[in-house]
Amino acid sequence: MPSITFSLKDLMGLLSRKISINELENLLTYCKADLENYDNKTDEVTINLGDTNLPYLYSIEGIARLLKGILNREKGLAKLKLSKGNYKVIVDDSVAKIRPFIAAFVVKDCKINDYILKQIIQLQEKLCESYGKKRKKIAIGIYSLNKVTFPIKYKAVYPEAVKFIPLDFKREMNLKEILNIHPKGQEYAYILREFDKYPLLIDSSNKVLSFPPIINAADLGKVSITDKDLFFEATGLDLESVNLAANIFAYAFSDRGFKVSSVDVKHRSKTITTPYSFNESVKVSSQHIKDLIGIELNSNDVKKLLEKARYDFNNFTVKIPDYRRDIMHPVDVIEDIAIMHGFDNIKEEPMKSYTIGETSELVEFIDRIREVIIGLGYQEIMSPILHNKEASFVKMKVKDFGSVELQNVMSQGFSILRPWLLPVVIEVLSKNKHIDYPQRIFEEGLVTIRKDDETYDYNKLAIVSAHNKGDFTEAKQVLEVITKLLGVEYSLQETEHGSFIPGRVGKIIVKGKDIGLIGEIHPSVLENWQLEVPVAALELNLNELYNILENLNPNS
């Protein structure tokens, strides 16, 4: 979880109120944060933030803004003092498939000292590394405004077409050299490697501001305490996210009394003025609040609690701050009502019903099969239910047959719900090539498949055997042990499947139903996983098998 440091004296200045470190520790619970340390000599506070969905709290300004509501110093929506600026950023179509979105604003009359500069950099780094997914989703640049000539152009160029001196270097380099030589280029090169062109920010005098999301230029992109006016930009893959990043910074600057001016971001088809007002609201009701947290609150009660949390409230319509995008449902607002009311102030209720827990028949059925496979010398693995398309389909040489994708992906390695188990167990083999063969492993667990607009969960079983003599016969022997245990007969139906060798793969049929696949993994799939020994495998749909047995023995 992110941690930030700041001066207690600075926090008190932003709050216009004195607070003790003990009082701060109690107040931090409203921010879902914990006090980690306070150095009385340096006046430095370190806190850990427990909710990565609230990136506005990655700054002392965001913390102070919320605490002003808690302490009744202010109430309702915080106001962003924004002036209309005569500044433009022109977005070229060339960045559309690389890094298409940018948001920007200008800050004037800054009173920057070394401490405030460190706070700006801290927020920039925390936002980009966590919420920004290590700069892939969001990257931020801040520049000395007086060195920049508007309009600014955001475009893509060939890696060797432009040279400039990057931060912390003294010689010019082209973009390709920066990725190969500069420490930041080496660290974040993975974001751009697949593209022929790279994004660049250039002002109207043809000076480079930055090579996003990698590094700023040493000239325009270095901010010092002598700068009074600044230019801010955020680039990324998602329009909502870059606008949120700009809003968070704009509010932070405004909270310190700096003057914030808007920038017009001009695309081919539209112009967006940033910082951007999302202007969103949700409806809540007294009954919904009572159902979820068990307390009755009238309109005036709800208004007071939500204004403490820095919302606006009017007749159960709740206006959401523009620096928050974590409110997906009325439940999220009701959670904040409960936090402001105080969980300790919600009375406990006695249990009204009692149940006796027991294992379901399906689980008992699955456990019988697991025990048998373990008895055959196979080792069970357990893996996350999240996977990715590259591993599930591309490396397995099959088309996407119904993956369920995550909306807010935290890691490209975990971007879908796993649709089958064979790629998972083969991936484990690929990570254990240093272990002696034979390697025999299996996994049982849930998979999720999308069919049209519906999703379906299945319990599946995947078994693999990897060694020099691993073949179809070995996998078939395992299948026969399982079916004999269950007292069912099966047949194999010839089929074709991209993951398996033609002629050495079959569908497993029980009572006319297709319940799985068995065969030898195709050499090209093994090559994709860098495996150098044959792999025999089978995958079974345990729900289908269980239902077949239930129909055969309805009274058992």
Buried (B, 14 or more C-beta within 10 A) or exposed (E): EBBBBBBBEBBBEBBEBEBEEEEBBEBBBBBBBBBEEBEEEEBEBBBBBBEBBBBBBBBBBBBBBBBBBBBEBBBBBBEBEBEEBEBBBBBBEBBEEBBBBBBBBBBBEBEBEEEBBEBBEBBBBBBBBBBBBBBBBBBBBBBBBEBBEBEBBBBBBEBEEBEBBBBEBEEEBBBBBBBEEBEBBEBBBEBBEEBEBBBBBBBEEEBBBBBBBBBBBBBBBBBEEEBBBBBBBBBBBEBEBBBBBBBBBBBBBBBBEBBBBBBBBBBEEEEBBBBBEBEEBBEBEBEBBEEBBEBEBEEEBBBBBBBBBBBBBEEBEBBBBBBBBEBEEBEBBBBBBBBBBEEEEEEEEEEEEEEEEEEEEBEEBBEEBBEBBEEBEBEEBEBEBBBBBBBBBBBBBBEEEBBBEEEEBBEEEBBBBBBBBBBBBBBBBBEBBEEEBEBBBBBBBEBBBBEEEEEEEBBBBBBBBBBEEBBBEBBBEBBEBBBEEBEBEBEBEEEEBBBBBEEBBBBBBBBEEEBBBBBBBBEEBBEBBEBEBBBBBBBBBBBBBBBBBEEEEEEE
